[in-house]
């Protein structure tokens, strides 16, 4: 992630969702950011100043002018310190003030003085959110001030109603903040990614598959999206799909469907890069029964036939400027097998991970990989979160491909 070493100014206004802000601060700090809080008087009715100071390890600013601390213009000094400004929760009142250039408290004054990346996280009653004036103010923030405004969530609201207006969860706000810090070195590019397992039908209730969860592919899609790419993902059946609306998802089930979708996208999509992260079945039953196979003896013989080679045909159809990166999950002779696959398929890059590595590969949130380029260079990535692994992979490809 991109939050390490960043200065985050966190504006907290007077909504019930302010009780979630200490959790958000902990997440920022855990990822290496320094956080300072500027709060409205009403915000401190929902969450205490002591709590905010304890989790941020910094004083809370709540007055436009203060007699304590160094002799600086306190009403704008934090805006000069900050790399990024997050306002969460952002009430209709605060949104209205910002949209109309009103700076009458510590939070709004700092916000008007800050000219860097700003993230506004609305939280209010659903009737207030749908109000035409509020929506006009949101449009002003987005289109005139060029401020990033998150969409509120839909669900139960503190007032007892249901609808759109809930503040997104701290994990979602963390991701949105990190996105604002990401380099835009993929802006204007299109990336195609395959992810997840495939399922090869034996009969209507049984299939052949593997343990892939799609997490590494999702991390790569999120990383490319955050860096400005237009991302399409062809995804096999997984328990949880990526939630970001900016990622175009093509859902498939079988290896044949994965093959057709990937080749069709390559032909019509004008992609700059293709990442083959899916765990595609190498073999599929030659015939799927139309009704459930009954147990009739001690043995059952299945005839399997090879599936079509997606990597081989993607490489055969790529243009001169298109790069293709594949994955190799190995259990023995890892490096030799990965290099062999790289050369046999004609890939530009291959990422090796091993089932021997604890906390890596299938199902884990972490991974340990080795990136291998066609020209022979290698880079080892130690065990870390899969999103961070994705960052290292994309960093490597961009640097190598541009050299």
C-alpha positions as semicolon CSV with decimal commas, in nm:
position;residue;x (nm);y (nm);z (nm)
1;X;0,000;0,000;0,000
2;X;0,100;0,364;-0,041
3;X;0,021;0,508;0,302
4;X;0,360;0,452;0,466
5;X;0,511;0,785;0,567
6;X;0,207;0,985;0,456
7;X;0,063;1,272;0,659
8;X;-0,314;1,225;0,682
9;X;-0,532;1,506;0,811
10;X;-0,858;1,348;0,923
11;X;-1,159;1,578;0,955
12;X;-1,437;1,441;1,177
13;X;-1,781;1,603;1,172
14;X;-2,086;1,548;1,389
15;X;-2,246;1,228;1,271
16;X;-2,317;0,907;1,463
17;X;-2,067;0,727;1,236
18;X;-1,791;0,918;1,415
19;X;-1,776;0,626;1,658
20;X;-1,603;0,424;1,382
21;X;-1,324;0,677;1,336
22;X;-1,084;0,537;1,603
23;X;-1,085;0,209;1,407
24;X;-1,002;0,399;1,088
25;X;-0,717;0,583;1,260
26;X;-0,571;0,254;1,385
27;X;-0,573;0,121;1,029
28;X;-0,395;0,429;0,897
29;X;-0,130;0,407;1,169
30;X;-0,086;0,032;1,115
31;X;-0,001;0,105;0,750
32;X;0,265;0,358;0,849
33;X;0,078;0,687;0,817
34;X;0,087;0,974;1,066
35;X;-0,261;1,099;1,149
36;X;-0,376;1,430;1,291
37;X;-0,741;1,493;1,365
38;X;-0,940;1,812;1,326
39;X;-1,289;1,776;1,470
40;X;-1,603;1,983;1,493
41;X;-1,764;2,051;1,830
42;X;-2,052;1,819;1,742
43;X;-1,814;1,540;1,642
44;X;-1,673;1,538;1,994
45;X;-2,023;1,466;2,126
46;X;-2,006;1,126;1,950
47;X;-1,640;1,035;2,009
48;X;-1,419;1,177;2,280
49;X;-1,118;1,396;2,224
50;X;-0,914;1,167;2,450
51;X;-0,997;0,862;2,238
52;X;-0,893;1,036;1,916
53;X;-0,570;1,160;2,073
54;X;-0,490;0,818;2,214
55;X;-0,525;0,628;1,888
56;X;-0,359;0,896;1,673
57;X;-0,085;0,984;1,926
58;X;-0,143;1,350;1,835
59;X;-0,344;1,637;1,975
60;X;-0,691;1,696;1,834
61;X;-0,754;2,034;1,673
62;X;-1,100;2,176;1,736
63;X;-1,055;2,554;1,751
64;X;-0,974;2,794;1,470
65;X;-0,724;2,970;1,694
66;X;-0,549;2,831;1,999
67;X;-0,314;2,982;2,250
68;X;-0,123;2,657;2,299
69;X;0,154;2,514;2,086
70;X;0,392;2,692;1,848
71;X;0,310;3,040;1,721
72;X;0,167;2,954;1,381
73;X;-0,154;3,025;1,197
74;X;-0,326;2,718;1,340
75;X;-0,627;2,758;1,112
76;X;-0,415;2,673;0,806
77;X;-0,099;2,511;0,944
78;X;-0,236;2,156;0,931
79;X;-0,330;2,204;0,566
80;X;0,036;2,280;0,497
81;X;0,146;1,971;0,692
82;X;-0,092;1,722;0,531
83;X;-0,035;1,507;0,222
84;X;-0,399;1,402;0,205
85;X;-0,721;1,525;0,368
86;X;-0,996;1,277;0,462
87;X;-1,329;1,403;0,594
88;X;-1,523;1,121;0,760
89;X;-1,800;1,121;0,846
90;X;-1,898;1,412;0,625
91;X;-2,242;1,541;0,722
92;X;-2,475;1,727;0,489
93;X;-2,383;2,041;0,681
94;X;-2,009;2,004;0,623
95;X;-2,063;1,911;0,257
96;X;-2,277;2,220;0,210
97;X;-2,014;2,445;0,367
98;X;-1,733;2,306;0,152
99;X;-1,938;2,330;-0,167
100;X;-2,010;2,697;-0,096
101;X;-1,666;2,800;0,027
102;X;-1,764;2,853;0,390
103;X;-1,487;2,822;0,647
104;X;-1,633;2,896;0,990
105;X;-1,465;2,632;1,206
106;X;-1,134;2,448;1,231
107;X;-1,236;2,167;0,995
108;X;-1,379;2,376;0,711
109;X;-1,101;2,633;0,737
110;X;-0,836;2,365;0,699
111;X;-1,029;2,205;0,413
112;X;-1,051;2,532;0,218
113;X;-0,679;2,594;0,271
114;X;-0,580;2,245;0,154
115;X;-0,517;2,192;-0,217
116;X;-0,400;1,832;-0,225
117;X;-0,591;1,503;-0,266
118;X;-0,912;1,516;-0,063
119;X;-1,151;1,233;0,019
120;X;-1,502;1,313;0,144
121;X;-1,696;1,026;0,304
122;X;-2,066;1,117;0,336
123;X;-2,281;0,982;0,620
124;X;-2,639;1,095;0,680
125;X;-3,005;0,999;0,677
126;X;-3,121;0,856;0,343
127;X;-3,376;1,137;0,293
128;X;-3,100;1,393;0,344
129;X;-2,870;1,211;0,102
130;X;-3,136;1,212;-0,171
131;X;-3,215;1,583;-0,120
132;X;-3,159;1,775;-0,443
133;X;-2,953;2,045;-0,272
134;X;-2,722;1,788;-0,111
135;X;-2,678;1,618;-0,448
136;X;-2,601;1,954;-0,608
137;X;-2,335;2,013;-0,343
138;X;-2,186;1,669;-0,408
139;X;-2,167;1,754;-0,779
140;X;-1,988;2,079;-0,698
141;X;-1,731;1,896;-0,486
142;X;-1,669;1,639;-0,758
143;X;-1,684;1,852;-1,072
144;X;-1,569;2,195;-0,955
145;X;-1,338;2,123;-0,660
146;X;-1,216;1,790;-0,807
147;X;-1,265;1,623;-0,470
148;X;-1,312;1,246;-0,447
149;X;-1,647;1,169;-0,285
150;X;-1,722;0,812;-0,179
151;X;-2,068;0,670;-0,233
152;X;-2,245;0,603;0,098
153;X;-2,351;0,248;0,175
154;X;-2,705;0,115;0,182
155;X;-2,846;-0,048;0,496
156;X;-2,981;0,018;0,843
157;X;-2,944;0,379;0,955
158;X;-2,913;0,517;1,307
159;X;-3,253;0,687;1,277
160;X;-3,421;0,348;1,241
161;X;-3,484;0,361;0,868
162;X;-3,316;0,174;0,584
163;X;-3,162;0,323;0,275
164;X;-2,854;0,486;0,129
165;X;-2,660;0,707;0,366
166;X;-2,443;0,483;0,585
167;X;-2,076;0,570;0,607
168;X;-1,864;0,309;0,426
169;X;-1,671;0,078;0,657
170;X;-1,320;0,178;0,776
171;X;-1,157;-0,087;0,553
172;X;-1,324;0,067;0,247
173;X;-1,218;0,417;0,350
174;X;-0,863;0,289;0,399
175;X;-0,859;0,149;0,046
176;X;-1,001;0,470;-0,101
177;X;-0,737;0,674;0,082
178;X;-0,462;0,447;-0,041
179;X;-0,591;0,481;-0,397
180;X;-0,545;0,859;-0,378
181;X;-0,179;0,804;-0,288
182;X;-0,111;0,556;-0,570
183;X;0,102;0,665;-0,867
184;X;-0,095;0,708;-1,189
185;X;0,166;0,535;-1,405
186;X;-0,096;0,309;-1,568
187;X;-0,332;0,591;-1,661
188;X;-0,451;0,549;-2,020
189;X;-0,368;0,177;-2,031
190;X;-0,596;-0,125;-2,044
191;X;-0,515;-0,442;-1,846
192;X;-0,681;-0,785;-1,884
193;X;-0,657;-1,026;-1,591
194;X;-0,774;-1,384;-1,545
195;X;-0,839;-1,503;-1,190
196;X;-0,995;-1,775;-0,978
197;X;-1,045;-2,147;-1,045
198;X;-1,239;-2,326;-1,314
199;X;-1,493;-2,603;-1,258
200;X;-1,509;-2,898;-1,497
201;X;-1,843;-3,078;-1,478
202;X;-1,859;-3,452;-1,416
203;X;-2,237;-3,456;-1,376
204;X;-2,495;-3,200;-1,258
205;X;-2,373;-3,217;-0,895
206;X;-2,000;-3,286;-0,922
207;X;-1,702;-3,118;-1,081
208;X;-1,320;-3,114;-1,091
209;X;-1,160;-2,798;-0,958
210;X;-0,881;-2,664;-0,733
211;X;-0,836;-2,451;-0,420
212;X;-0,794;-2,111;-0,587
213;X;-0,984;-1,826;-0,421
214;X;-0,893;-1,556;-0,674
215;X;-0,734;-1,335;-0,404
216;X;-0,407;-1,277;-0,592
217;X;-0,591;-1,185;-0,910
218;X;-0,819;-0,948;-0,720
219;X;-0,515;-0,782;-0,561
220;X;-0,360;-0,732;-0,904
221;X;-0,684;-0,591;-1,042
222;X;-0,712;-0,348;-0,750
223;X;-0,350;-0,241;-0,790
224;X;-0,383;-0,175;-1,163
225;X;-0,713;0,010;-1,109
226;X;-0,566;0,228;-0,835
227;X;-0,278;0,322;-1,066
228;X;-0,517;0,446;-1,331
229;X;-0,564;0,145;-1,560
230;X;-0,891;0,040;-1,719
231;X;-0,918;-0,317;-1,584
232;X;-1,119;-0,613;-1,712
233;X;-1,114;-0,937;-1,513
234;X;-1,226;-1,276;-1,643
235;X;-1,306;-1,460;-1,322
236;X;-1,390;-1,820;-1,245
237;X;-1,635;-1,918;-0,969
238;X;-1,522;-1,772;-0,636
239;X;-1,694;-1,708;-0,303
240;X;-1,638;-1,331;-0,311
241;X;-1,610;-1,111;-0,618
242;X;-1,418;-0,780;-0,628
243;X;-1,650;-0,504;-0,507
244;X;-1,500;-0,207;-0,686
245;X;-1,733;-0,087;-0,958
246;X;-1,444;0,034;-1,175
247;X;-1,337;-0,324;-1,247
248;X;-1,523;-0,485;-1,536
249;X;-1,602;-0,847;-1,442
250;X;-1,662;-1,127;-1,693
251;X;-1,780;-1,435;-1,502
252;X;-1,705;-1,785;-1,633
253;X;-1,716;-2,138;-1,496
254;X;-1,523;-2,385;-1,711
255;X;-1,177;-2,384;-1,870
256;X;-1,339;-2,361;-2,212
257;X;-1,539;-2,058;-2,108
258;X;-1,225;-1,900;-1,963
259;X;-1,041;-1,965;-2,288
260;X;-1,315;-1,816;-2,504
261;X;-1,358;-1,509;-2,282
262;X;-0,985;-1,433;-2,263
263;X;-0,925;-1,473;-2,637
264;X;-1,236;-1,270;-2,723
265;X;-1,131;-0,990;-2,488
266;X;-0,778;-0,990;-2,629
267;X;-0,905;-0,962;-2,986
268;X;-1,141;-0,672;-2,923
269;X;-0,998;-0,496;-2,620
270;X;-0,670;-0,337;-2,736
271;X;-0,506;-0,430;-2,406
272;X;-0,159;-0,307;-2,317
273;X;-0,094;-0,590;-2,070
274;X;-0,244;-0,932;-1,993
275;X;-0,203;-1,110;-1,658
276;X;-0,282;-1,482;-1,645
277;X;-0,346;-1,545;-1,278
278;X;-0,632;-1,796;-1,298
279;X;-0,585;-2,156;-1,186
280;X;-0,726;-2,316;-1,501
281;X;-0,786;-2,691;-1,512
282;X;-0,537;-2,876;-1,736
283;X;-0,784;-3,158;-1,796
284;X;-1,162;-3,182;-1,819
285;X;-1,397;-3,482;-1,838
286;X;-1,444;-3,587;-2,200
287;X;-1,816;-3,621;-2,132
288;X;-2,037;-3,470;-1,861
289;X;-2,330;-3,687;-1,763
290;X;-2,673;-3,523;-1,783
291;X;-2,795;-3,689;-1,463
292;X;-2,625;-3,770;-1,133
293;X;-2,390;-4,069;-1,147
294;X;-2,507;-4,334;-0,901
295;X;-2,271;-4,542;-0,691
296;X;-2,279;-4,887;-0,848
297;X;-1,945;-5,042;-0,752
298;X;-1,607;-4,990;-0,589
299;X;-1,450;-4,801;-0,879
300;X;-1,544;-4,528;-1,122
301;X;-1,334;-4,445;-1,427
302;X;-1,335;-4,095;-1,572
303;X;-1,182;-4,016;-1,909
304;X;-1,015;-3,677;-1,914
305;X;-0,894;-3,473;-2,207
306;X;-0,660;-3,175;-2,216
307;X;-0,807;-2,827;-2,202
308;X;-0,705;-2,555;-2,447
309;X;-0,386;-2,371;-2,362
310;X;-0,485;-2,013;-2,282
311;X;-0,131;-1,883;-2,227
312;X;0,001;-2,030;-2,551
313;X;-0,277;-1,883;-2,764
314;X;-0,276;-1,545;-2,586
315;X;0,095;-1,514;-2,663
316;X;0,042;-1,628;-3,023
317;X;-0,215;-1,352;-3,074
318;X;-0,045;-1,067;-2,889
319;X;0,082;-0,758;-3,066
320;X;0,436;-0,625;-3,047
321;X;0,360;-0,375;-2,770
322;X;0,153;-0,609;-2,554
323;X;0,314;-0,780;-2,254
324;X;0,189;-1,105;-2,103
325;X;0,256;-1,220;-1,747
326;X;0,175;-1,569;-1,625
327;X;0,179;-1,751;-1,291
328;X;0,333;-2,083;-1,194
329;X;0,232;-2,262;-0,875
330;X;0,482;-2,539;-0,811
331;X;0,546;-2,806;-0,548
332;X;0,897;-2,918;-0,648
333;X;1,184;-2,802;-0,873
334;X;1,009;-2,468;-0,853
335;X;1,250;-2,238;-1,036
336;X;1,329;-2,485;-1,312
337;X;0,963;-2,559;-1,373
338;X;0,872;-2,190;-1,374
339;X;1,150;-2,103;-1,620
340;X;1,043;-2,394;-1,836
341;X;0,684;-2,269;-1,845
342;X;0,801;-1,915;-1,920
343;X;0,997;-2,032;-2,224
344;X;0,751;-2,295;-2,346
345;X;0,459;-2,050;-2,345
346;X;0,660;-1,755;-2,476
347;X;0,558;-1,533;-2,183
348;X;0,728;-1,202;-2,109
349;X;0,715;-1,259;-1,732
350;X;0,619;-1,535;-1,494
351;X;0,547;-1,519;-1,121
352;X;0,644;-1,826;-0,922
353;X;0,488;-1,922;-0,594
354;X;0,526;-2,249;-0,410
355;X;0,293;-2,458;-0,199
356;X;0,595;-2,524;0,022
357;X;0,588;-2,164;0,150
358;X;0,377;-2,129;0,466
359;X;0,110;-1,856;0,453
360;X;0,143;-1,834;0,076
361;X;-0,057;-1,945;-0,229
362;X;-0,415;-2,077;-0,209
363;X;-0,654;-1,914;0,037
364;X;-0,405;-1,695;0,224
365;X;-0,408;-1,316;0,239
366;X;-0,028;-1,318;0,206
367;X;0,207;-1,450;-0,059
368;X;0,577;-1,499;-0,131
369;X;0,681;-1,496;-0,498
370;X;0,968;-1,479;-0,742
371;X;0,925;-1,264;-1,054
372;X;1,113;-1,397;-1,357
373;X;1,155;-1,206;-1,684
374;X;1,210;-1,363;-2,025
375;X;1,555;-1,204;-2,045
376;X;1,655;-1,394;-1,729
377;X;1,635;-1,133;-1,454
378;X;1,468;-1,240;-1,129
379;X;1,330;-1,058;-0,826
380;X;1,230;-1,227;-0,503
381;X;0,938;-1,078;-0,309
382;X;0,927;-1,179;0,059
383;X;0,611;-1,279;0,242
384;X;0,369;-0,986;0,253
385;X;0,005;-0,896;0,196
386;X;-0,113;-0,996;-0,153
387;X;-0,196;-0,634;-0,240
388;X;0,164;-0,542;-0,156
389;X;0,285;-0,836;-0,365
390;X;0,070;-0,705;-0,650
391;X;0,235;-0,365;-0,612
392;X;0,581;-0,523;-0,640
393;X;0,479;-0,721;-0,949
394;X;0,336;-0,418;-1,129
395;X;0,635;-0,204;-1,025
396;X;0,867;-0,464;-1,178
397;X;0,674;-0,496;-1,504
398;X;0,641;-0,122;-1,557
399;X;1,009;-0,058;-1,490
400;X;1,125;-0,349;-1,706
401;X;0,883;-0,288;-1,991
402;X;0,981;0,077;-2,018
403;X;1,355;0,010;-2,011
